[in-house]
Amino acid sequence: MSVTGRVWHAATAAVVVVALVIQVPITAAAQDGAFDTPGARVANLFTFFTILTNLLVAGTSLAVALRPERRSTVLAVLRLDALVGIGVTAAVHHTLLAGLRELSGAEELADQLFHSVTPALAIVGWVLFGPRGTTDRRVVLLSVLYPVAWLAFTLARGAVIDWYPYPFVDVALLGYGQVALNCVGIAVLFGVLAAAVLGLDRLLGRRAAGGARIGA
């Protein structure tokens, strides 16, 4: 991987860190939520799919920046989860969730970093710089465990504390039937997008190999 690619991935990780540095104090100080203490509010922040996926992007981007030659199934699965998850995060936010809350100032900045800047950097960085050839069918299947595990945790926790992070998994609002359909839809969408990433990865890999042969 080129130096530019490594710098791009490192910068992507840095954007997530900046967003968290901005968001965590805001969340801790908030007084209008369902949680009474700063610690509980910050802990709850890290149950949101958006935040967890941004952390996946940061961790895997940093790993690629530091050791782009590294290959492992675990890293490949986490990298695919990061790419697909951040794409889903951006799509769901901008089509369904944007505008549900009035944000301004630093909170608006953090929101844009999480939902717009990080997705753009992660996806464009992968398309331009790779690394290629880390995804296969097994990695695609394993990647679906991430959204399924998050959904299972979110629903189980919500049943105990009567709080859900997003309207589309809010059982109190929609009922278990509709939420179950939403969860199946999310899992299927995630799997389809992961398979699409596999196909695109192979296509880009072939083009890169063809360009290298022509250049030689």
C-alpha positions as CSV (number, residue, x, y, z in Angstrom):
1,M,0.0,0.0,0.0
2,S,1.2,3.5,-0.8
3,V,2.2,6.0,1.8
4,T,-0.9,8.1,0.7
5,G,-3.1,5.1,1.4
6,R,-1.6,4.5,4.8
7,V,-2.0,8.2,5.7
8,W,-5.6,8.2,4.5
9,H,-6.5,5.3,6.7
10,A,-4.7,6.8,9.7
11,A,-6.6,10.1,9.1
12,T,-9.9,8.2,9.0
13,A,-9.1,6.7,12.4
14,A,-8.2,10.2,13.7
15,V,-11.5,11.6,12.6
16,V,-13.4,9.1,14.7
17,V,-11.2,9.9,17.7
18,V,-11.9,13.6,17.3
19,A,-15.6,12.9,17.0
20,L,-15.5,10.9,20.3
21,V,-13.5,13.6,22.1
22,I,-16.3,16.1,21.1
23,Q,-19.2,13.8,21.8
24,V,-18.3,12.1,25.1
25,P,-18.3,15.3,27.3
26,I,-21.6,16.4,25.6
27,T,-23.2,13.1,26.4
28,A,-21.9,13.1,30.0
29,A,-23.3,16.6,30.6
30,A,-26.7,15.9,29.0
31,Q,-29.7,16.2,31.3
32,D,-32.6,15.3,29.1
33,G,-32.0,11.6,28.5
34,A,-33.1,8.4,30.2
35,F,-30.0,7.9,32.3
36,D,-29.3,9.8,35.5
37,T,-25.5,9.9,35.9
38,P,-22.7,11.0,33.6
39,G,-21.1,7.5,33.7
40,A,-24.4,5.8,32.7
41,R,-24.9,8.2,29.9
42,V,-21.4,7.7,28.5
43,A,-21.7,3.9,28.9
44,N,-25.0,4.0,27.0
45,L,-23.3,6.0,24.2
46,F,-21.2,2.9,23.4
47,T,-24.3,0.8,22.8
48,F,-25.3,2.7,19.7
49,F,-24.6,1.0,16.4
50,T,-23.2,4.2,15.0
51,I,-20.6,4.6,17.8
52,L,-19.6,0.9,17.7
53,T,-19.3,0.9,14.0
54,N,-17.2,4.1,14.1
55,L,-14.9,2.4,16.6
56,L,-14.6,-0.6,14.2
57,V,-13.7,1.8,11.4
58,A,-11.1,3.5,13.6
59,G,-9.6,0.3,14.8
60,T,-9.4,-1.5,11.5
61,S,-8.3,1.7,9.6
62,L,-5.4,2.1,12.1
63,A,-4.5,-1.6,11.8
64,V,-4.3,-1.2,8.0
65,A,-2.3,2.0,8.3
66,L,0.2,0.4,10.6
67,R,0.5,-3.0,8.9
68,P,-1.2,-3.0,5.5
69,E,0.4,-6.4,4.7
70,R,-1.3,-8.2,7.6
71,R,-3.8,-10.9,6.8
72,S,-6.1,-12.7,9.2
73,T,-9.7,-13.9,9.2
74,V,-10.6,-11.9,12.3
75,L,-9.2,-8.6,10.8
76,A,-10.9,-9.3,7.5
77,V,-14.3,-9.9,9.2
78,L,-13.9,-6.8,11.3
79,R,-12.8,-4.7,8.3
80,L,-15.8,-5.9,6.3
81,D,-18.1,-5.2,9.3
82,A,-16.6,-1.7,9.5
83,L,-17.1,-0.9,5.8
84,V,-20.7,-2.3,5.5
85,G,-21.7,-1.0,8.9
86,I,-20.6,2.5,8.3
87,G,-22.3,2.5,4.9
88,V,-25.5,1.3,6.6
89,T,-25.1,3.9,9.3
90,A,-24.8,6.7,6.9
91,A,-27.7,5.5,4.7
92,V,-30.1,5.0,7.7
93,H,-29.1,8.2,9.3
94,H,-29.6,10.4,6.2
95,T,-32.8,8.7,5.1
96,L,-34.6,7.9,8.4
97,L,-33.0,9.6,11.4
98,A,-31.7,13.0,10.3
99,G,-33.8,15.8,11.6
100,L,-35.4,13.8,14.5
101,R,-33.3,15.9,16.9
102,E,-32.3,19.5,16.8
103,L,-28.5,19.8,17.0
104,S,-26.1,22.7,16.9
105,G,-22.6,23.7,17.6
106,A,-20.2,21.0,18.8
107,E,-22.9,18.3,18.9
108,E,-23.8,19.0,15.3
109,L,-20.1,18.8,14.4
110,A,-19.7,15.4,16.1
111,D,-22.9,14.1,14.4
112,Q,-21.6,15.1,11.0
113,L,-18.2,13.4,11.7
114,F,-19.9,10.2,12.8
115,H,-22.5,10.0,10.1
116,S,-21.0,11.7,7.1
117,V,-17.3,12.3,7.2
118,T,-16.2,8.9,8.6
119,P,-18.4,7.0,6.2
120,A,-17.1,8.9,3.2
121,L,-13.4,8.6,4.3
122,A,-13.8,4.8,5.1
123,I,-15.6,3.9,1.9
124,V,-13.6,6.1,-0.5
125,G,-10.3,5.0,1.2
126,W,-11.1,1.3,0.7
127,V,-12.1,1.8,-2.9
128,L,-8.9,3.8,-3.7
129,F,-6.3,2.1,-1.5
130,G,-7.7,-1.3,-0.4
131,P,-6.2,-3.5,0.8
132,R,-7.6,-6.0,-1.8
133,G,-8.2,-9.7,-1.6
134,T,-9.0,-9.9,2.1
135,T,-12.7,-10.9,1.7
136,D,-14.1,-14.2,0.7
137,R,-17.5,-16.0,1.2
138,R,-16.6,-17.2,4.7
139,V,-15.7,-13.7,5.7
140,V,-19.0,-12.5,4.3
141,L,-21.0,-15.0,6.3
142,L,-19.1,-14.3,9.5
143,S,-19.6,-10.6,9.1
144,V,-23.4,-10.9,9.6
145,L,-22.7,-12.0,13.2
146,Y,-22.0,-8.4,14.1
147,P,-25.4,-6.8,13.3
148,V,-27.2,-10.0,14.6
149,A,-25.3,-9.8,17.9
150,W,-26.0,-6.1,18.2
151,L,-29.7,-6.6,17.6
152,A,-29.9,-9.4,20.1
153,F,-28.1,-7.4,22.8
154,T,-30.2,-4.3,22.1
155,L,-33.5,-6.1,22.3
156,A,-32.5,-8.0,25.4
157,R,-31.3,-4.9,27.1
158,G,-34.3,-2.9,26.0
159,A,-36.6,-5.5,27.5
160,V,-34.9,-5.0,30.8
161,I,-34.5,-1.2,31.0
162,D,-37.3,-0.2,28.6
163,W,-35.1,1.9,26.4
164,Y,-34.0,1.5,22.8
165,P,-31.4,3.5,20.9
166,Y,-33.4,3.7,17.6
167,P,-37.1,3.9,16.6
168,F,-36.9,0.9,14.3
169,V,-35.9,-1.4,17.2
170,D,-38.3,0.2,19.7
171,V,-40.5,-2.7,20.8
172,A,-42.7,-0.4,23.0
173,L,-43.4,1.8,19.9
174,L,-43.7,-0.9,17.2
175,G,-44.3,-4.2,18.9
176,Y,-42.2,-7.4,18.6
177,G,-43.7,-8.4,15.2
178,Q,-42.6,-5.3,13.4
179,V,-39.3,-5.1,15.1
180,A,-38.6,-8.7,14.2
181,L,-39.3,-7.9,10.6
182,N,-37.0,-4.9,10.8
183,C,-34.3,-7.0,12.3
184,V,-34.5,-9.6,9.6
185,G,-34.4,-6.8,7.0
186,I,-31.3,-5.3,8.6
187,A,-29.5,-8.7,8.7
188,V,-30.4,-9.5,5.0
189,L,-29.4,-6.0,3.9
190,F,-26.1,-6.3,5.8
191,G,-25.4,-9.7,4.1
192,V,-26.3,-8.4,0.6
193,L,-24.0,-5.4,1.1
194,A,-21.2,-7.6,2.4
195,A,-21.5,-9.8,-0.7
196,A,-21.5,-6.7,-2.9
197,V,-18.3,-5.6,-1.2
198,L,-16.8,-9.1,-2.0
199,G,-17.8,-8.7,-5.7
200,L,-16.4,-5.2,-5.9
201,D,-13.2,-6.2,-4.1
202,R,-12.6,-8.9,-6.7
203,L,-13.4,-6.5,-9.6
204,L,-11.0,-3.9,-8.3
205,G,-8.4,-6.5,-7.6
206,R,-8.6,-7.7,-11.2
207,R,-8.4,-4.2,-12.6
208,A,-5.3,-3.5,-10.4
209,A,-3.6,-6.7,-11.5
210,G,-4.4,-5.9,-15.2
211,G,-3.0,-2.3,-14.8
212,A,0.1,-3.7,-13.2
213,R,0.7,-6.1,-16.1
214,I,0.2,-3.4,-18.7
215,G,2.6,-1.1,-16.8
216,A,5.1,-3.9,-16.7
